[in-house]
Amino acid sequence: MPFGPRPTPHKDALLSDDPKAAVPNPWFPIVENAIVHPDEHFVKAQRAFVHYSTLYGSREAQEDGVGGRGQTGWYALRHCAALTEKRLGRIKDGEEPGLFLG
């Protein structure tokens, strides 16, 4: 964690709900793993989740949606990205890479 005062993020910034999070952006760990993954489709899928989170992230999730009732769209999209990461392996953390279609 960097020392010194932290800048105040913009009111529309997608930040972690945890005020003690080492990285305030909840997408950073997912993107960080994706950019070093050997499967080029994986990084494209994760990039798409981040992109659509910026477009539709402020919408409320549907009652039968992935994020559950009362969750915003970015939470549902991040959940899908995390499930994709779990399936394909967190190779940055030493896991074996999985197969995208297998």
N, CA, C and O atoms as CSV, one atom per row, in Angstrom:
chain,resi,resn,atom,element,x,y,z
A,1,MET,N,N,0.852,-1.167,0.000
A,1,MET,CA,C,0.000,0.000,0.000
A,1,MET,C,C,0.898,1.230,0.000
A,1,MET,O,O,1.823,1.313,0.809
A,2,PRO,N,N,0.645,2.196,-0.897
A,2,PRO,CA,C,1.485,3.399,-0.948
A,2,PRO,C,C,1.286,4.270,0.287
A,2,PRO,O,O,0.209,4.314,0.880
A,3,PHE,N,N,2.363,4.960,0.652
A,3,PHE,CA,C,2.299,5.862,1.800
A,3,PHE,C,C,1.828,7.236,1.362
A,3,PHE,O,O,1.882,7.579,0.181
A,4,GLY,N,N,1.374,8.005,2.314
A,4,GLY,CA,C,0.948,9.364,2.025
A,4,GLY,C,C,-0.551,9.450,1.805
A,4,GLY,O,O,-1.256,8.441,1.832
A,5,PRO,N,N,-1.023,10.653,1.590
A,5,PRO,CA,C,-2.466,10.828,1.414
A,5,PRO,C,C,-2.948,10.192,0.106
A,5,PRO,O,O,-2.256,10.228,-0.911
A,6,ARG,N,N,-4.117,9.626,0.156
A,6,ARG,CA,C,-4.713,9.029,-1.027
A,6,ARG,C,C,-5.641,10.059,-1.654
A,6,ARG,O,O,-6.362,10.754,-0.938
A,7,PRO,N,N,-5.635,10.168,-2.970
A,7,PRO,CA,C,-6.557,11.109,-3.601
A,7,PRO,C,C,-7.993,10.640,-3.418
A,7,PRO,O,O,-8.260,9.445,-3.295
A,8,THR,N,N,-8.901,11.584,-3.403
A,8,THR,CA,C,-10.313,11.253,-3.287
A,8,THR,C,C,-10.838,10.849,-4.656
A,8,THR,O,O,-10.770,11.638,-5.598
A,9,PRO,N,N,-11.364,9.624,-4.784
A,9,PRO,CA,C,-11.858,9.178,-6.090
A,9,PRO,C,C,-13.111,9.930,-6.504
A,9,PRO,O,O,-13.825,10.481,-5.667
A,10,HIS,N,N,-13.366,9.946,-7.782
A,10,HIS,CA,C,-14.576,10.553,-8.328
A,10,HIS,C,C,-15.789,9.808,-7.786
A,10,HIS,O,O,-15.692,8.621,-7.476
A,11,LYS,N,N,-16.912,10.473,-7.666
A,11,LYS,CA,C,-18.115,9.869,-7.089
A,11,LYS,C,C,-18.635,8.687,-7.904
A,11,LYS,O,O,-19.342,7.839,-7.359
A,12,ASP,N,N,-18.308,8.608,-9.188
A,12,ASP,CA,C,-18.786,7.510,-10.028
A,12,ASP,C,C,-17.770,6.386,-10.173
A,12,ASP,O,O,-17.999,5.451,-10.939
A,13,ALA,N,N,-16.649,6.457,-9.452
A,13,ALA,CA,C,-15.613,5.425,-9.557
A,13,ALA,C,C,-16.133,4.101,-9.004
A,13,ALA,O,O,-16.830,4.073,-7.989
A,14,LEU,N,N,-15.790,3.012,-9.676
A,14,LEU,CA,C,-16.166,1.678,-9.216
A,14,LEU,C,C,-15.120,1.211,-8.220
A,14,LEU,O,O,-14.026,0.791,-8.597
A,15,LEU,N,N,-15.470,1.290,-6.949
A,15,LEU,CA,C,-14.521,0.966,-5.890
A,15,LEU,C,C,-15.011,-0.197,-5.051
A,15,LEU,O,O,-16.200,-0.516,-5.042
A,16,SER,N,N,-14.092,-0.821,-4.353
A,16,SER,CA,C,-14.430,-1.911,-3.448
A,16,SER,C,C,-15.263,-1.368,-2.294
A,16,SER,O,O,-15.113,-0.215,-1.891
A,17,ASP,N,N,-16.140,-2.215,-1.772
A,17,ASP,CA,C,-16.944,-1.841,-0.608
A,17,ASP,C,C,-16.123,-1.887,0.677
A,17,ASP,O,O,-16.536,-1.349,1.704
A,18,ASP,N,N,-14.965,-2.528,0.613
A,18,ASP,CA,C,-14.108,-2.668,1.781
A,18,ASP,C,C,-13.169,-1.467,1.890
A,18,ASP,O,O,-12.285,-1.310,1.048
A,19,PRO,N,N,-13.337,-0.613,2.908
A,19,PRO,CA,C,-12.480,0.567,3.021
A,19,PRO,C,C,-11.023,0.228,3.307
A,19,PRO,O,O,-10.152,1.078,3.124
A,20,LYS,N,N,-10.737,-1.001,3.754
A,20,LYS,CA,C,-9.363,-1.403,4.056
A,20,LYS,C,C,-8.714,-2.156,2.898
A,20,LYS,O,O,-7.610,-2.681,3.042
A,21,ALA,N,N,-9.389,-2.212,1.753
A,21,ALA,CA,C,-8.851,-2.943,0.609
A,21,ALA,C,C,-7.520,-2.339,0.185
A,21,ALA,O,O,-7.381,-1.119,0.098
A,22,ALA,N,N,-6.542,-3.205,-0.077
A,22,ALA,CA,C,-5.224,-2.736,-0.501
A,22,ALA,C,C,-5.316,-2.042,-1.853
A,22,ALA,O,O,-4.601,-1.073,-2.107
A,23,VAL,N,N,-6.186,-2.531,-2.711
A,23,VAL,CA,C,-6.414,-1.932,-4.021
A,23,VAL,C,C,-7.890,-1.544,-4.074
A,23,VAL,O,O,-8.751,-2.424,-4.058
A,24,PRO,N,N,-8.200,-0.257,-4.135
A,24,PRO,CA,C,-9.598,0.153,-4.050
A,24,PRO,C,C,-10.445,-0.220,-5.270
A,24,PRO,O,O,-11.671,-0.260,-5.174
A,25,ASN,N,N,-9.815,-0.491,-6.406
A,25,ASN,CA,C,-10.580,-0.873,-7.582
A,25,ASN,C,C,-10.783,-2.385,-7.569
A,25,ASN,O,O,-9.805,-3.131,-7.611
A,26,PRO,N,N,-12.033,-2.858,-7.510
A,26,PRO,CA,C,-12.272,-4.298,-7.411
A,26,PRO,C,C,-11.905,-5.072,-8.673
A,26,PRO,O,O,-11.821,-6.299,-8.631
A,27,TRP,N,N,-11.687,-4.390,-9.785
A,27,TRP,CA,C,-11.324,-5.056,-11.039
A,27,TRP,C,C,-9.827,-5.299,-11.153
A,27,TRP,O,O,-9.408,-6.152,-11.936
A,28,PHE,N,N,-9.023,-4.588,-10.409
A,28,PHE,CA,C,-7.574,-4.668,-10.581
A,28,PHE,C,C,-7.015,-6.084,-10.456
A,28,PHE,O,O,-6.256,-6.498,-11.333
A,29,PRO,N,N,-7.352,-6.859,-9.404
A,29,PRO,CA,C,-6.787,-8.209,-9.310
A,29,PRO,C,C,-7.191,-9.113,-10.478
A,29,PRO,O,O,-6.402,-9.953,-10.910
A,30,ILE,N,N,-8.396,-8.948,-10.983
A,30,ILE,CA,C,-8.858,-9.766,-12.109
A,30,ILE,C,C,-8.110,-9.398,-13.379
A,30,ILE,O,O,-7.668,-10.281,-14.114
A,31,VAL,N,N,-7.962,-8.114,-13.646
A,31,VAL,CA,C,-7.239,-7.667,-14.842
A,31,VAL,C,C,-5.762,-8.025,-14.729
A,31,VAL,O,O,-5.139,-8.426,-15.712
A,32,GLU,N,N,-5.207,-7.880,-13.538
A,32,GLU,CA,C,-3.799,-8.201,-13.311
A,32,GLU,C,C,-3.500,-9.664,-13.642
A,32,GLU,O,O,-2.451,-9.967,-14.210
A,33,ASN,N,N,-4.404,-10.562,-13.294
A,33,ASN,CA,C,-4.219,-11.979,-13.619
A,33,ASN,C,C,-4.441,-12.224,-15.104
A,33,ASN,O,O,-3.722,-13.018,-15.712
A,34,ALA,N,N,-5.418,-11.560,-15.694
A,34,ALA,CA,C,-5.760,-11.801,-17.098
A,34,ALA,C,C,-4.627,-11.416,-18.045
A,34,ALA,O,O,-4.395,-12.102,-19.041
A,35,ILE,N,N,-3.922,-10.331,-17.746
A,35,ILE,CA,C,-2.912,-9.870,-18.704
A,35,ILE,C,C,-1.688,-10.771,-18.759
A,35,ILE,O,O,-0.898,-10.669,-19.697
A,36,VAL,N,N,-1.508,-11.655,-17.774
A,36,VAL,CA,C,-0.378,-12.575,-17.817
A,36,VAL,C,C,-0.804,-14.003,-18.162
A,36,VAL,O,O,0.031,-14.907,-18.196
A,37,HIS,N,N,-2.085,-14.206,-18.416
A,37,HIS,CA,C,-2.588,-15.549,-18.729
A,37,HIS,C,C,-2.228,-15.922,-20.164
A,37,HIS,O,O,-2.317,-15.075,-21.053
A,38,PRO,N,N,-1.824,-17.167,-20.414
A,38,PRO,CA,C,-1.411,-17.559,-21.769
A,38,PRO,C,C,-2.561,-17.678,-22.777
A,38,PRO,O,O,-2.318,-17.664,-23.984
A,39,ASP,N,N,-3.797,-17.793,-22.306
A,39,ASP,CA,C,-4.934,-17.909,-23.226
A,39,ASP,C,C,-5.423,-16.514,-23.614
A,39,ASP,O,O,-5.981,-15.795,-22.786
A,40,GLU,N,N,-5.213,-16.136,-24.871
A,40,GLU,CA,C,-5.578,-14.786,-25.313
A,40,GLU,C,C,-7.088,-14.541,-25.275
A,40,GLU,O,O,-7.517,-13.388,-25.236
A,41,HIS,N,N,-7.892,-15.590,-25.286
A,41,HIS,CA,C,-9.339,-15.412,-25.203
A,41,HIS,C,C,-9.760,-14.989,-23.794
A,41,HIS,O,O,-10.737,-14.262,-23.612
A,42,PHE,N,N,-9.013,-15.453,-22.820
A,42,PHE,CA,C,-9.323,-15.116,-21.434
A,42,PHE,C,C,-9.206,-13.614,-21.186
A,42,PHE,O,O,-10.104,-13.007,-20.601
A,43,VAL,N,N,-8.111,-13.020,-21.626
A,43,VAL,CA,C,-7.929,-11.587,-21.412
A,43,VAL,C,C,-8.998,-10.791,-22.158
A,43,VAL,O,O,-9.442,-9.749,-21.676
A,44,LYS,N,N,-9.412,-11.273,-23.328
A,44,LYS,CA,C,-10.475,-10.582,-24.081
A,44,LYS,C,C,-11.805,-10.661,-23.338
A,44,LYS,O,O,-12.557,-9.688,-23.297
A,45,ALA,N,N,-12.093,-11.823,-22.751
A,45,ALA,CA,C,-13.342,-11.977,-21.999
A,45,ALA,C,C,-13.345,-11.074,-20.768
A,45,ALA,O,O,-14.346,-10.417,-20.479
A,46,GLN,N,N,-12.228,-11.041,-20.046
A,46,GLN,CA,C,-12.159,-10.207,-18.851
A,46,GLN,C,C,-12.253,-8.726,-19.211
A,46,GLN,O,O,-12.890,-7.946,-18.502
A,47,ARG,N,N,-11.619,-8.347,-20.312
A,47,ARG,CA,C,-11.700,-6.953,-20.766
A,47,ARG,C,C,-13.145,-6.597,-21.097
A,47,ARG,O,O,-13.587,-5.485,-20.811
A,48,ALA,N,N,-13.881,-7.523,-21.691
A,48,ALA,CA,C,-15.290,-7.276,-22.016
A,48,ALA,C,C,-16.117,-7.089,-20.744
A,48,ALA,O,O,-16.989,-6.220,-20.696
A,49,PHE,N,N,-15.849,-7.902,-19.706
A,49,PHE,CA,C,-16.571,-7.728,-18.445
A,49,PHE,C,C,-16.318,-6.335,-17.865
A,49,PHE,O,O,-17.249,-5.679,-17.397
A,50,VAL,N,N,-15.072,-5.887,-17.894
A,50,VAL,CA,C,-14.743,-4.556,-17.370
A,50,VAL,C,C,-15.426,-3.474,-18.200
A,50,VAL,O,O,-15.988,-2.528,-17.648
A,51,HIS,N,N,-15.378,-3.609,-19.521
A,51,HIS,CA,C,-15.990,-2.620,-20.407
A,51,HIS,C,C,-17.496,-2.504,-20.159
A,51,HIS,O,O,-18.023,-1.400,-20.020
A,52,TYR,N,N,-18.180,-3.642,-20.105
A,52,TYR,CA,C,-19.625,-3.593,-19.893
A,52,TYR,C,C,-19.979,-3.163,-18.478
A,52,TYR,O,O,-21.079,-2.667,-18.232
A,53,SER,N,N,-19.063,-3.347,-17.563
A,53,SER,CA,C,-19.289,-2.840,-16.217
A,53,SER,C,C,-19.328,-1.310,-16.215
A,53,SER,O,O,-20.114,-0.705,-15.486
A,54,THR,N,N,-18.476,-0.691,-17.035
A,54,THR,CA,C,-18.495,0.770,-17.108
A,54,THR,C,C,-19.752,1.269,-17.815
A,54,THR,O,O,-20.244,2.357,-17.513
A,55,LEU,N,N,-20.275,0.477,-18.757
A,55,LEU,CA,C,-21.491,0.892,-19.470
A,55,LEU,C,C,-22.757,0.655,-18.662
A,55,LEU,O,O,-23.630,1.521,-18.601
A,56,TYR,N,N,-22.859,-0.506,-18.047
A,56,TYR,CA,C,-24.099,-0.920,-17.396
A,56,TYR,C,C,-23.969,-1.130,-15.892
A,56,TYR,O,O,-24.890,-1.644,-15.259
A,57,GLY,N,N,-22.857,-0.745,-15.326
A,57,GLY,CA,C,-22.579,-1.026,-13.920
A,57,GLY,C,C,-23.474,-0.347,-12.920
A,57,GLY,O,O,-23.603,-0.829,-11.795
A,58,SER,N,N,-24.096,0.747,-13.279
A,58,SER,CA,C,-24.929,1.450,-12.312
A,58,SER,C,C,-26.372,0.952,-12.300
A,58,SER,O,O,-27.163,1.376,-11.458
A,59,ARG,N,N,-26.719,0.070,-13.212
A,59,ARG,CA,C,-28.084,-0.472,-13.248
A,59,ARG,C,C,-28.297,-1.458,-12.115
A,59,ARG,O,O,-27.376,-2.163,-11.701
A,60,GLU,N,N,-29.516,-1.497,-11.624
A,60,GLU,CA,C,-29.857,-2.490,-10.611
A,60,GLU,C,C,-30.011,-3.844,-11.277
A,60,GLU,O,O,-30.563,-3.944,-12.372
A,61,ALA,N,N,-29.526,-4.880,-10.621
A,61,ALA,CA,C,-29.658,-6.239,-11.148
A,61,ALA,C,C,-31.117,-6.668,-11.081
A,61,ALA,O,O,-31.865,-6.236,-10.204
A,62,GLN,N,N,-31.505,-7.512,-12.005
A,62,GLN,CA,C,-32.864,-8.047,-12.011
A,62,GLN,C,C,-33.035,-9.009,-10.837
A,62,GLN,O,O,-32.057,-9.518,-10.290
A,63,GLU,N,N,-34.270,-9.246,-10.464
A,63,GLU,CA,C,-34.533,-10.118,-9.329
A,63,GLU,C,C,-33.954,-11.512,-9.537
A,63,GLU,O,O,-33.505,-12.148,-8.583
A,64,ASP,N,N,-33.964,-11.988,-10.781
A,64,ASP,CA,C,-33.428,-13.318,-11.059
A,64,ASP,C,C,-32.019,-13.237,-11.646
A,64,ASP,O,O,-31.530,-14.218,-12.207
A,65,GLY,N,N,-31.363,-12.086,-11.524
A,65,GLY,CA,C,-30.043,-11.883,-12.109
A,65,GLY,C,C,-28.944,-12.550,-11.301
A,65,GLY,O,O,-29.168,-13.034,-10.191
A,66,VAL,N,N,-27.773,-12.564,-11.869
A,66,VAL,CA,C,-26.618,-13.207,-11.242
A,66,VAL,C,C,-26.253,-12.515,-9.941
A,66,VAL,O,O,-25.903,-13.172,-8.960
A,67,GLY,N,N,-26.333,-11.198,-9.929
A,67,GLY,CA,C,-25.886,-10.453,-8.756
A,67,GLY,C,C,-26.816,-10.550,-7.575
A,67,GLY,O,O,-26.437,-10.205,-6.456
A,68,GLY,N,N,-28.025,-11.014,-7.803
A,68,GLY,CA,C,-28.975,-11.114,-6.710
A,68,GLY,C,C,-29.747,-9.818,-6.540
A,68,GLY,O,O,-29.363,-8.778,-7.076
A,69,ARG,N,N,-30.782,-9.884,-5.826
A,69,ARG,CA,C,-31.655,-8.736,-5.649
A,69,ARG,C,C,-30.937,-7.617,-4.914
A,69,ARG,O,O,-30.299,-7.846,-3.886
A,70,GLY,N,N,-31.043,-6.417,-5.441
A,70,GLY,CA,C,-30.454,-5.248,-4.804
A,70,GLY,C,C,-29.007,-4.979,-5.170
A,70,GLY,O,O,-28.469,-3.938,-4.795
A,71,GLN,N,N,-28.363,-5.882,-5.888
A,71,GLN,CA,C,-26.977,-5.655,-6.305
A,71,GLN,C,C,-26.963,-4.857,-7.606
A,71,GLN,O,O,-27.880,-4.967,-8.420
A,72,THR,N,N,-25.938,-4.070,-7.791
A,72,THR,CA,C,-25.817,-3.319,-9.034
A,72,THR,C,C,-25.205,-4.197,-10.113
A,72,THR,O,O,-24.641,-5.252,-9.824
A,73,GLY,N,N,-25.323,-3.749,-11.362
A,73,GLY,CA,C,-24.842,-4.512,-12.503
A,73,GLY,C,C,-23.357,-4.801,-12.460
A,73,GLY,O,O,-22.930,-5.879,-12.874
A,74,TRP,N,N,-22.541,-3.848,-11.961
A,74,TRP,CA,C,-21.097,-4.100,-11.942
A,74,TRP,C,C,-20.762,-5.252,-11.014
A,74,TRP,O,O,-19.805,-5.984,-11.263
A,75,TYR,N,N,-21.527,-5.426,-9.957
A,75,TYR,CA,C,-21.279,-6.531,-9.036
A,75,TYR,C,C,-21.538,-7.868,-9.737
A,75,TYR,O,O,-20.763,-8.812,-9.590
A,76,ALA,N,N,-22.629,-7.938,-10.494
A,76,ALA,CA,C,-22.956,-9.161,-11.232
A,76,ALA,C,C,-21.894,-9.457,-12.283
A,76,ALA,O,O,-21.489,-10.608,-12.447
A,77,LEU,N,N,-21.440,-8.435,-12.992
A,77,LEU,CA,C,-20.410,-8.633,-14.001
A,77,LEU,C,C,-19.085,-9.053,-13.367
A,77,LEU,O,O,-18.382,-9.903,-13.913
A,78,ARG,N,N,-18.744,-8.477,-12.240
A,78,ARG,CA,C,-17.504,-8.867,-11.567
A,78,ARG,C,C,-17.595,-10.296,-11.058
A,78,ARG,O,O,-16.606,-11.029,-11.066
A,79,HIS,N,N,-18.777,-10.689,-10.619
A,79,HIS,CA,C,-18.978,-12.071,-10.178
A,79,HIS,C,C,-18.738,-13.037,-11.341
A,79,HIS,O,O,-18.079,-14.063,-11.171
A,80,CYS,N,N,-19.267,-12.715,-12.508
A,80,CYS,CA,C,-19.046,-13.555,-13.697
A,80,CYS,C,C,-17.563,-13.595,-14.073
A,80,CYS,O,O,-17.044,-14.647,-14.447
A,81,ALA,N,N,-16.891,-12.465,-13.974
A,81,ALA,CA,C,-15.452,-12.423,-14.273
A,81,ALA,C,C,-14.667,-13.270,-13.277
A,81,ALA,O,O,-13.712,-13.950,-13.655
A,82,ALA,N,N,-15.063,-13.233,-12.014
A,82,ALA,CA,C,-14.376,-14.030,-10.991
A,82,ALA,C,C,-14.598,-15.525,-11.226
A,82,ALA,O,O,-13.686,-16.324,-11.015
A,83,LEU,N,N,-15.795,-15.907,-11.660
A,83,LEU,CA,C,-16.056,-17.315,-11.965
A,83,LEU,C,C,-15.234,-17.774,-13.170
A,83,LEU,O,O,-14.740,-18.901,-13.202
A,84,THR,N,N,-15.093,-16.893,-14.154
A,84,THR,CA,C,-14.266,-17.214,-15.318
A,84,THR,C,C,-12.817,-17.382,-14.898
A,84,THR,O,O,-12.132,-18.297,-15.354
A,85,GLU,N,N,-12.353,-16.498,-14.027
A,85,GLU,CA,C,-10.984,-16.572,-13.518
A,85,GLU,C,C,-10.766,-17.868,-12.738
A,85,GLU,O,O,-9.718,-18.501,-12.857
A,86,LYS,N,N,-11.753,-18.255,-11.946
A,86,LYS,CA,C,-11.642,-19.486,-11.168
A,86,LYS,C,C,-11.529,-20.696,-12.096
A,86,LYS,O,O,-10.757,-21.616,-11.824
A,87,ARG,N,N,-12.284,-20.700,-13.173
A,87,ARG,CA,C,-12.275,-21.822,-14.124
A,87,ARG,C,C,-10.945,-21.912,-14.875
A,87,ARG,O,O,-10.435,-23.007,-15.116
A,88,LEU,N,N,-10.387,-20.752,-15.244
A,88,LEU,CA,C,-9.183,-20.754,-16.064
A,88,LEU,C,C,-7.890,-20.658,-15.271
A,88,LEU,O,O,-6.802,-20.751,-15.840
A,89,GLY,N,N,-7.999,-20.473,-13.975
A,89,GLY,CA,C,-6.815,-20.475,-13.125
A,89,GLY,C,C,-6.238,-19.097,-12.884
A,89,GLY,O,O,-6.136,-18.265,-13.786
A,90,ARG,N,N,-5.868,-18.889,-11.649
A,90,ARG,CA,C,-5.197,-17.643,-11.264
A,90,ARG,C,C,-3.694,-17.901,-11.352
A,90,ARG,O,O,-3.027,-18.124,-10.342
A,91,ILE,N,N,-3.180,-17.866,-12.572
A,91,ILE,CA,C,-1.786,-18.256,-12.780
A,91,ILE,C,C,-0.816,-17.283,-12.132
A,91,ILE,O,O,0.309,-17.661,-11.806
A,92,LYS,N,N,-1.227,-16.054,-11.940
A,92,LYS,CA,C,-0.373,-15.091,-11.247
A,92,LYS,C,C,-0.119,-15.541,-9.816
A,92,LYS,O,O,0.910,-15.212,-9.226
A,93,ASP,N,N,-1.066,-16.297,-9.262
A,93,ASP,CA,C,-0.948,-16.805,-7.899
A,93,ASP,C,C,-0.443,-18.244,-7.859
A,93,ASP,O,O,-0.496,-18.890,-6.812
A,94,GLY,N,N,0.049,-18.756,-9.000
A,94,GLY,CA,C,0.656,-20.077,-9.038
A,94,GLY,C,C,-0.246,-21.212,-9.445
A,94,GLY,O,O,0.198,-22.360,-9.456
A,95,GLU,N,N,-1.504,-20.946,-9.782
A,95,GLU,CA,C,-2.406,-22.015,-10.218
A,95,GLU,C,C,-2.089,-22.435,-11.654
A,95,GLU,O,O,-1.542,-21.662,-12.441
A,96,GLU,N,N,-2.441,-23.656,-11.965
A,96,GLU,CA,C,-2.284,-24.159,-13.333
A,96,GLU,C,C,-3.354,-23.530,-14.214
A,96,GLU,O,O,-4.496,-23.371,-13.783
A,97,PRO,N,N,-2.993,-23.165,-15.456
A,97,PRO,CA,C,-4.017,-22.605,-16.351
A,97,PRO,C,C,-5.009,-23.662,-16.784
A,97,PRO,O,O,-4.629,-24.791,-17.092
A,98,GLY,N,N,-6.296,-23.295,-16.807
A,98,GLY,CA,C,-7.333,-24.189,-17.288
A,98,GLY,C,C,-7.590,-23.944,-18.763
A,98,GLY,O,O,-6.960,-23.093,-19.392
A,99,LEU,N,N,-8.515,-24.697,-19.291
A,99,LEU,CA,C,-8.880,-24.550,-20.711
A,99,LEU,C,C,-10.127,-23.691,-20.824
A,99,LEU,O,O,-11.060,-23.833,-20.034
A,100,PHE,N,N,-10.143,-22.795,-21.812
A,100,PHE,CA,C,-11.296,-21.939,-22.016
A,100,PHE,C,C,-12.486,-22.775,-22.471
A,100,PHE,O,O,-13.581,-22.642,-21.924
A,101,LEU,N,N,-12.285,-23.621,-23.450
A,101,LEU,CA,C,-13.342,-24.493,-23.959
A,101,LEU,C,C,-12.889,-25.933,-23.769
A,101,LEU,O,O,-12.242,-26.503,-24.647
A,102,GLY,N,N,-13.217,-26.505,-22.661
A,102,GLY,CA,C,-12.748,-27.864,-22.471
A,102,GLY,C,C,-13.458,-28.612,-21.400
A,102,GLY,O,O,-13.145,-29.775,-21.148
